[in-house]
Amino acid sequence: MINREISSRLAAGHGRRVTQLAEAAARWGGHVPEDPGITELADLLETAAADAPDRPGHTARTLLAGAVEDLRAAARLGGILPAVTLWHLQRAIDQEHTAHQQRTVPAQRQGHDR
């Protein structure tokens, strides 16, 4: 019974994170297919990383590249290690979120500098 509960929670967490990453890929301009896989999301964020401006320091490009690495690791693990897969998915979400914030904050600062 305990294993089934853990498996159900891990599956639900996996689904939520994939949905969050699909929304993130769309936010970066990617055309997200219905019910995307982790590899498809990695490809979309990789394209976004290539298109992101390259600036010194922690850039959106660098963060997105990190998210892509975590997605590729999660795809390789598949269902073998669900908890580790979730960790990689969450890291990808966190890195994309920070990249998105970095993309929008400089634009907001420019508006205040005028």
PASE-768952 format. One record per atom (N, C-alpha, C): residue number from 0; residue in one letter; atom name; x, y, z. Coordinates in nm, 4 decimals, always signed. Atoms other than C-alpha are relative to their C-alpha. Layout:
! residues N
R resi resn name c1 c2 c3
R NUM a CA X Y Z .
...
This chain:
! residues 114
R resi resn name c1 c2 c3
R 0 m N +0.0818 -0.1195 +0.0000 .
R 0 m CA +0.0000 +0.0000 +0.0000 .
R 0 m C +0.0866 +0.1264 +0.0000 .
R 1 i N -0.0858 -0.1184 -0.0083 .
R 1 i CA +0.2789 +0.2463 +0.0876 .
R 1 i C +0.0668 +0.0263 -0.1344 .
R 2 n N -0.0644 -0.0173 +0.1305 .
R 2 n CA +0.4612 +0.1856 -0.2425 .
R 2 n C -0.0965 +0.0567 -0.1021 .
R 3 r N +0.0993 -0.0500 +0.0943 .
R 3 r CA +0.1401 +0.2481 -0.4356 .
R 3 r C -0.0269 +0.1488 +0.0253 .
R 4 e N +0.0230 -0.1407 -0.0337 .
R 4 e CA +0.0845 +0.5782 -0.2497 .
R 4 e C +0.1169 +0.0862 -0.0474 .
R 5 i N -0.1180 -0.0744 +0.0431 .
R 5 i CA +0.4392 +0.6919 -0.3178 .
R 5 i C +0.0017 +0.0098 -0.1519 .
R 6 s N +0.0031 -0.0013 +0.1461 .
R 6 s CA +0.4085 +0.5945 -0.6830 .
R 6 s C -0.1044 +0.0975 -0.0521 .
R 7 s N +0.1059 -0.0929 +0.0415 .
R 7 s CA +0.0823 +0.7892 -0.7146 .
R 7 s C +0.0436 +0.1444 +0.0197 .
R 8 r N -0.0461 -0.1371 -0.0258 .
R 8 r CA +0.2355 +1.0998 -0.5566 .
R 8 r C +0.1096 +0.0402 -0.0974 .
R 9 l N -0.1067 -0.0303 +0.0953 .
R 9 l CA +0.5436 +1.0782 -0.7772 .
R 9 l C -0.0565 +0.0237 -0.1399 .
R 10 a N +0.0619 -0.0166 +0.1324 .
R 10 a CA +0.3287 +1.0385 -1.0895 .
R 10 a C -0.0714 +0.1340 -0.0086 .
R 11 a N +0.0701 -0.1294 -0.0005 .
R 11 a CA +0.1170 +1.3395 -0.9917 .
R 11 a C +0.1007 +0.1145 -0.0071 .
R 12 g N -0.1038 -0.1034 +0.0034 .
R 12 g CA +0.4299 +1.5464 -0.9260 .
R 12 g C +0.0643 +0.0100 -0.1364 .
R 13 h N -0.0575 +0.0036 +0.1350 .
R 13 h CA +0.5727 +1.4403 -1.2604 .
R 13 h C -0.0920 +0.0743 -0.0969 .
R 14 g N +0.0969 -0.0644 +0.0895 .
R 14 g CA +0.2564 +1.5475 -1.4418 .
R 14 g C -0.0058 +0.1506 +0.0194 .
R 15 r N +0.0028 -0.1450 -0.0291 .
R 15 r CA +0.2480 +1.8881 -1.2681 .
R 15 r C +0.1239 +0.0689 -0.0552 .
R 16 r N -0.1245 -0.0628 +0.0459 .
R 16 r CA +0.6105 +1.9581 -1.3498 .
R 16 r C +0.0079 +0.0041 -0.1527 .
R 17 v N +0.0005 -0.0004 +0.1468 .
R 17 v CA +0.5742 +1.8587 -1.7150 .
R 17 v C -0.0940 +0.1097 -0.0505 .
R 18 t N +0.0929 -0.1070 +0.0376 .
R 18 t CA +0.2729 +2.0916 -1.7386 .
R 18 t C +0.0647 +0.1365 +0.0194 .
R 19 q N -0.0681 -0.1270 -0.0249 .
R 19 q CA +0.4747 +2.3754 -1.5819 .
R 19 q C +0.1069 +0.0263 -0.1065 .
R 20 l N -0.1042 -0.0170 +0.1009 .
R 20 l CA +0.7596 +2.3156 -1.8250 .
R 20 l C -0.0584 +0.0249 -0.1385 .
R 21 a N +0.0670 -0.0262 +0.1279 .
R 21 a CA +0.5205 +2.3068 -2.1211 .
R 21 a C -0.0448 +0.1463 -0.0055 .
R 22 e N +0.0402 -0.1405 -0.0054 .
R 22 e CA +0.3827 +2.6442 -2.0104 .
R 22 e C +0.1212 +0.0911 -0.0146 .
R 23 a N -0.1229 -0.0786 +0.0114 .
R 23 a CA +0.7376 +2.7750 -1.9763 .
R 23 a C +0.0496 +0.0022 -0.1437 .
R 24 a N -0.0450 +0.0060 +0.1392 .
R 24 a CA +0.8320 +2.6563 -2.3251 .
R 24 a C -0.0877 +0.0883 -0.0886 .
R 25 a N +0.0913 -0.0862 +0.0761 .
R 25 a CA +0.5241 +2.8311 -2.4643 .
R 25 a C +0.0305 +0.1469 +0.0274 .
R 26 r N -0.0326 -0.1384 -0.0371 .
R 26 r CA +0.6193 +3.1487 -2.2746 .
R 26 r C +0.1239 +0.0488 -0.0748 .
R 27 w N -0.1206 -0.0358 +0.0742 .
R 27 w CA +0.9548 +3.1414 -2.4557 .
R 27 w C -0.0226 -0.0062 -0.1507 .
R 28 g N +0.0332 -0.0034 +0.1415 .
R 28 g CA +0.7754 +3.1176 -2.7899 .
R 28 g C -0.0031 -0.1351 -0.0677 .
R 29 g N +0.0012 +0.1335 +0.0590 .
R 29 g CA +0.7861 +2.7416 -2.8415 .
R 29 g C -0.1410 -0.0455 -0.0328 .
R 30 h N +0.1280 +0.0599 +0.0384 .
R 30 h CA +0.5060 +2.5599 -3.0192 .
R 30 h C -0.0063 -0.1367 +0.0678 .
R 31 v N +0.0039 +0.1205 -0.0821 .
R 31 v CA +0.4240 +2.2974 -2.7571 .
R 31 v C -0.1087 -0.0934 -0.0509 .
R 32 p N +0.1016 +0.0958 +0.0454 .
R 32 p CA +0.2510 +1.9844 -2.8853 .
R 32 p C -0.0896 -0.0410 +0.1167 .
R 33 e N +0.0879 +0.0525 -0.1039 .
R 33 e CA -0.0402 +1.8357 -2.6986 .
R 33 e C +0.0696 -0.1191 +0.0654 .
R 34 d N -0.0619 +0.1074 -0.0772 .
R 34 d CA +0.0887 +1.6030 -2.4245 .
R 34 d C +0.1477 -0.0176 -0.0370 .
R 35 p N -0.1413 +0.0075 +0.0387 .
R 35 p CA +0.4600 +1.6826 -2.4778 .
R 35 p C +0.0788 -0.0934 +0.0912 .
R 36 g N -0.0933 +0.0798 -0.0780 .
R 36 g CA +0.7372 +1.4547 -2.3629 .
R 36 g C +0.1127 +0.0882 +0.0503 .
R 37 i N -0.1099 -0.0761 -0.0586 .
R 37 i CA +1.0375 +1.5648 -2.1639 .
R 37 i C +0.1029 +0.0376 -0.1062 .
R 38 t N -0.0979 -0.0293 +0.1054 .
R 38 t CA +1.2673 +1.5417 -2.4669 .
R 38 t C -0.0496 +0.1124 -0.0902 .
R 39 e N +0.0558 -0.1085 +0.0816 .
R 39 e CA +1.0334 +1.7634 -2.6707 .
R 39 e C +0.0118 +0.1344 +0.0726 .
R 40 l N -0.0128 -0.1233 -0.0779 .
R 40 l CA +1.0338 +2.0205 -2.3908 .
R 40 l C +0.1456 +0.0456 +0.0043 .
R 41 a N -0.1424 -0.0347 +0.0025 .
R 41 a CA +1.4137 +2.0066 -2.3763 .
R 41 a C +0.0365 +0.0644 -0.1330 .
R 42 d N -0.0278 -0.0565 +0.1324 .
R 42 d CA +1.4291 +2.0714 -2.7512 .
R 42 d C -0.0537 +0.1422 -0.0122 .
R 43 l N +0.0604 -0.1338 +0.0079 .
R 43 l CA +1.1941 +2.3707 -2.7200 .
R 43 l C +0.0785 +0.1009 +0.0831 .
R 44 l N -0.0771 -0.0925 -0.0832 .
R 44 l CA +1.3899 +2.5257 -2.4333 .
R 44 l C +0.1420 +0.0174 -0.0533 .
R 45 e N -0.1317 -0.0139 +0.0627 .
R 45 e CA +1.7153 +2.4570 -2.6171 .
R 45 e C -0.0053 +0.1045 -0.1113 .
R 46 t N +0.0194 -0.1018 +0.1037 .
R 46 t CA +1.5839 +2.6629 -2.9088 .
R 46 t C -0.0112 +0.1381 +0.0631 .
R 47 a N +0.0143 -0.1282 -0.0710 .
R 47 a CA +1.4836 +2.9384 -2.6648 .
R 47 a C +0.1352 +0.0472 +0.0510 .
R 48 a N -0.1327 -0.0367 -0.0496 .
R 48 a CA +1.8336 +2.9303 -2.5133 .
R 48 a C +0.0866 +0.0550 -0.1132 .
R 49 a N -0.0796 -0.0458 +0.1145 .
R 49 a CA +1.9917 +2.9681 -2.8569 .
R 49 a C -0.0442 +0.1389 -0.0446 .
R 50 d N +0.0533 -0.1293 +0.0421 .
R 50 d CA +1.7663 +3.2673 -2.9272 .
R 50 d C +0.0133 +0.1088 +0.1065 .
R 51 a N -0.0093 -0.0978 -0.1097 .
R 51 a CA +1.8201 +3.4355 -2.5869 .
R 51 a C +0.1273 +0.0821 -0.0151 .
R 52 p N -0.1211 -0.0824 +0.0072 .
R 52 p CA +2.0609 +3.7292 -2.5726 .
R 52 p C +0.1051 -0.0502 +0.0988 .
R 53 d N -0.1099 +0.0450 -0.0841 .
R 53 d CA +2.4019 +3.6439 -2.4283 .
R 53 d C +0.0603 +0.1201 +0.0712 .
R 54 r N -0.0549 -0.1093 -0.0811 .
R 54 r CA +2.5023 +3.8754 -2.1436 .
R 54 r C +0.0912 -0.0596 +0.1063 .
R 55 p N -0.0900 +0.0510 -0.1042 .
R 55 p CA +2.7773 +3.8444 -1.8820 .
R 55 p C -0.0768 -0.0405 +0.1263 .
R 56 g N +0.0623 +0.0439 -0.1250 .
R 56 g CA +2.6956 +3.6688 -1.5549 .
R 56 g C -0.1036 -0.1078 -0.0235 .
R 57 h N +0.1088 +0.0973 +0.0139 .
R 57 h CA +2.3930 +3.4459 -1.4964 .
R 57 h C -0.1014 +0.0537 -0.0996 .
R 58 t N +0.0887 -0.0477 +0.1051 .
R 58 t CA +2.2099 +3.4990 -1.8200 .
R 58 t C -0.1146 -0.0964 -0.0215 .
R 59 a N +0.1125 +0.0855 +0.0365 .
R 59 a CA +1.8825 +3.3651 -1.9462 .
R 59 a C +0.0501 -0.1179 -0.0828 .
R 60 r N -0.0543 +0.1068 +0.0850 .
R 60 r CA +2.0802 +3.1666 -2.2021 .
R 60 r C +0.0655 -0.1091 +0.0848 .
R 61 t N -0.0686 +0.0954 -0.0866 .
R 61 t CA +2.2952 +3.0021 -1.9347 .
R 61 t C -0.0996 -0.0795 +0.0840 .
R 62 l N +0.1005 +0.0660 -0.0820 .
R 62 l CA +1.9969 +2.9269 -1.7124 .
R 62 l C -0.0841 -0.0973 -0.0820 .
R 63 l N +0.0781 +0.0897 +0.0854 .
R 63 l CA +1.7963 +2.7809 -1.9983 .
R 63 l C +0.0822 -0.1216 -0.0414 .
R 64 a N -0.0869 +0.1137 +0.0337 .
R 64 a CA +2.0933 +2.5666 -2.0994 .
R 64 a C +0.0057 -0.0976 +0.1173 .
R 65 g N +0.0030 +0.0859 -0.1177 .
R 65 g CA +2.0997 +2.4346 -1.7422 .
R 65 g C -0.1313 -0.0758 +0.0104 .
R 66 a N +0.1313 +0.0658 -0.0016 .
R 66 a CA +1.7278 +2.3618 -1.7601 .
R 66 a C -0.0039 -0.1125 -0.1031 .
R 67 v N -0.0039 +0.1021 +0.1055 .
R 67 v CA +1.7857 +2.1722 -2.0855 .
R 67 v C +0.0801 -0.1213 +0.0474 .
R 68 e N -0.0808 +0.1111 -0.0518 .
R 68 e CA +2.0591 +1.9636 -1.9197 .
R 68 e C -0.0810 -0.0841 +0.0988 .
R 69 d N +0.0815 +0.0739 -0.0963 .
R 69 d CA +1.8217 +1.8726 -1.6357 .
R 69 d C -0.1119 -0.0766 -0.0687 .
R 70 l N +0.1050 +0.0715 +0.0731 .
R 70 l CA +1.5462 +1.7840 -1.8795 .
R 70 l C +0.0570 -0.1221 -0.0719 .
R 71 r N -0.0617 +0.1136 +0.0686 .
R 71 r CA +1.7820 +1.5620 -2.0780 .
R 71 r C +0.0333 -0.1114 +0.1016 .
R 72 a N -0.0278 +0.1000 -0.1038 .
R 72 a CA +1.8894 +1.3896 -1.7532 .
R 72 a C -0.1290 -0.0692 +0.0416 .
R 73 a N +0.1293 +0.0580 -0.0379 .
R 73 a CA +1.5240 +1.3389 -1.6568 .
R 73 a C -0.0491 -0.0948 -0.1096 .
R 74 a N +0.0435 +0.0862 +0.1112 .
R 74 a CA +1.4506 +1.1948 -2.0029 .
R 74 a C +0.0789 -0.1306 -0.0015 .
R 75 r N -0.0826 +0.1216 -0.0021 .
R 75 r CA +1.7418 +0.9508 -1.9742 .
R 75 r C -0.0429 -0.0930 +0.1132 .
R 76 l N +0.0391 +0.0828 -0.1146 .
R 76 l CA +1.6232 +0.8327 -1.6328 .
R 76 l C -0.1360 -0.0641 -0.0200 .
R 77 g N +0.1333 +0.0530 +0.0257 .
R 77 g CA +1.2666 +0.7852 -1.7503 .
R 77 g C -0.0684 -0.0437 +0.1275 .
R 78 g N +0.0711 +0.0492 -0.1169 .
R 78 g CA +1.0737 +0.5736 -1.5028 .
R 78 g C +0.0872 -0.0801 +0.0940 .
R 79 i N -0.0885 +0.0820 -0.0818 .
R 79 i CA +1.3795 +0.4053 -1.3534 .
R 79 i C +0.0125 +0.0568 +0.1414 .
R 80 l N -0.0189 -0.0656 -0.1292 .
R 80 l CA +1.4341 +0.6556 -1.0716 .
R 80 l C -0.0948 +0.1198 +0.0090 .
R 81 p N +0.0985 -0.1088 +0.0043 .
R 81 p CA +1.1145 +0.8612 -1.0372 .
R 81 p C +0.0323 +0.1185 +0.0905 .
R 82 a N -0.0299 -0.1111 -0.0899 .
R 82 a CA +1.2289 +1.0676 -0.7377 .
R 82 a C +0.1131 +0.0861 -0.0554 .
R 83 v N -0.1107 -0.0749 +0.0590 .
R 83 v CA +1.5539 +1.1659 -0.9109 .
R 83 v C -0.0479 +0.0738 -0.1245 .
R 84 t N +0.0579 -0.0652 +0.1176 .
R 84 t CA +1.3622 +1.2419 -1.2298 .
R 84 t C -0.0747 +0.1261 +0.0415 .
R 85 l N +0.0725 -0.1178 -0.0494 .
R 85 l CA +1.1359 +1.4768 -1.0316 .
R 85 l C +0.0953 +0.1094 +0.0440 .
R 86 w N -0.0986 -0.0992 -0.0430 .
R 86 w CA +1.4407 +1.6477 -0.8840 .
R 86 w C +0.0528 +0.0764 -0.1215 .
R 87 h N -0.0495 -0.0650 +0.1216 .
R 87 h CA +1.5763 +1.7173 -1.2335 .
R 87 h C -0.1080 +0.0878 -0.0630 .
R 88 l N +0.1090 -0.0818 +0.0550 .
R 88 l CA +1.2358 +1.8412 -1.3525 .
R 88 l C -0.0169 +0.1281 +0.0809 .
R 89 q N +0.0153 -0.1195 -0.0833 .
R 89 q CA +1.2108 +2.0777 -1.0547 .
R 89 q C +0.1151 +0.0964 -0.0217 .
R 90 r N -0.1147 -0.0881 +0.0286 .
R 90 r CA +1.5625 +2.2094 -1.1182 .
R 90 r C -0.0191 +0.0727 -0.1318 .
R 91 a N +0.0259 -0.0629 +0.1298 .
R 91 a CA +1.4675 +2.2752 -1.4796 .
R 91 a C -0.1025 +0.1118 +0.0158 .
R 92 i N +0.1022 -0.1032 -0.0246 .
R 92 i CA +1.1582 +2.4656 -1.3626 .
R 92 i C +0.0623 +0.1204 +0.0689 .
R 93 d N -0.0616 -0.1100 -0.0742 .
R 93 d CA +1.3611 +2.6722 -1.1158 .
R 93 d C +0.0917 +0.0832 -0.0888 .
R 94 q N -0.0919 -0.0729 +0.0873 .
R 94 q CA +1.6239 +2.7621 -1.3760 .
R 94 q C -0.0753 +0.0795 -0.1066 .
R 95 e N +0.0796 -0.0723 +0.0996 .
R 95 e CA +1.3652 +2.8544 -1.6377 .
R 95 e C -0.0665 +0.1201 +0.0640 .
R 96 h N +0.0679 -0.1098 -0.0694 .
R 96 h CA +1.1783 +3.0679 -1.3831 .
R 96 h C +0.0967 +0.1171 +0.0217 .
R 97 t N -0.0998 -0.1048 -0.0205 .
R 97 t CA +1.4968 +3.2599 -1.2961 .
R 97 t C +0.0372 +0.0651 -0.1328 .
R 98 a N -0.0311 -0.0551 +0.1326 .
R 98 a CA +1.5785 +3.3001 -1.6669 .
R 98 a C -0.1109 +0.0931 -0.0457 .
R 99 h N +0.1139 -0.0833 +0.0398 .
R 99 h CA +1.2299 +3.4370 -1.7301 .
R 99 h C +0.0009 +0.1312 +0.0785 .
R 100 q N -0.0077 -0.1214 -0.0815 .
R 100 q CA +1.2689 +3.6835 -1.4414 .
R 100 q C +0.1103 +0.0911 -0.0503 .
R 101 q N -0.1106 -0.0820 +0.0500 .
R 101 q CA +1.6040 +3.8005 -1.5773 .
R 101 q C -0.0343 +0.0647 -0.1325 .
R 102 r N +0.0396 -0.0553 +0.1300 .
R 102 r CA +1.4497 +3.8519 -1.9186 .
R 102 r C -0.0942 +0.1173 +0.0190 .
R 103 t N +0.1006 -0.1051 -0.0167 .
R 103 t CA +1.1644 +4.0666 -1.7855 .
R 103 t C +0.0474 +0.1147 +0.0881 .
R 104 v N -0.0448 -0.1058 -0.0912 .
R 104 v CA +1.3434 +4.2618 -1.5093 .
R 104 v C +0.0787 +0.1083 -0.0718 .
R 105 p N -0.0709 -0.1079 +0.0698 .
R 105 p CA +1.5924 +4.4454 -1.7384 .
R 105 p C -0.0941 +0.0872 -0.0831 .
R 106 a N +0.0949 -0.0791 +0.0780 .
R 106 a CA +1.3013 +4.5525 -1.9603 .
R 106 a C -0.0767 +0.0945 +0.0905 .
R 107 q N +0.0714 -0.0849 -0.0944 .
R 107 q CA +1.1179 +4.6879 -1.6563 .
R 107 q C +0.0905 +0.1124 +0.0487 .
R 108 r N -0.0955 -0.1029 -0.0446 .
R 108 r CA +1.4319 +4.8720 -1.5389 .
R 108 r C +0.0182 +0.1066 -0.1054 .
R 109 q N -0.0144 -0.0967 +0.1085 .
R 109 q CA +1.4683 +5.0352 -1.8809 .
R 109 q C -0.1153 +0.0982 +0.0009 .
R 110 g N +0.1177 -0.0859 -0.0038 .
R 110 g CA +1.1161 +5.1701 -1.8510 .
R 110 g C +0.0071 +0.1008 +0.1119 .
R 111 h N -0.0133 -0.0916 -0.1136 .
R 111 h CA +1.1977 +5.3258 -1.5138 .
R 111 h C +0.1122 +0.0999 -0.0200 .
R 112 d N -0.1141 -0.0886 +0.0233 .
R 112 d CA +1.5208 +5.4826 -1.6406 .
R 112 d C -0.0333 +0.1156 -0.0935 .
R 113 r N +0.0338 -0.1037 +0.0984 .
R 113 r CA +1.3427 +5.6928 -1.9003 .
R 113 r C -0.0423 +0.1261 +0.0665 .
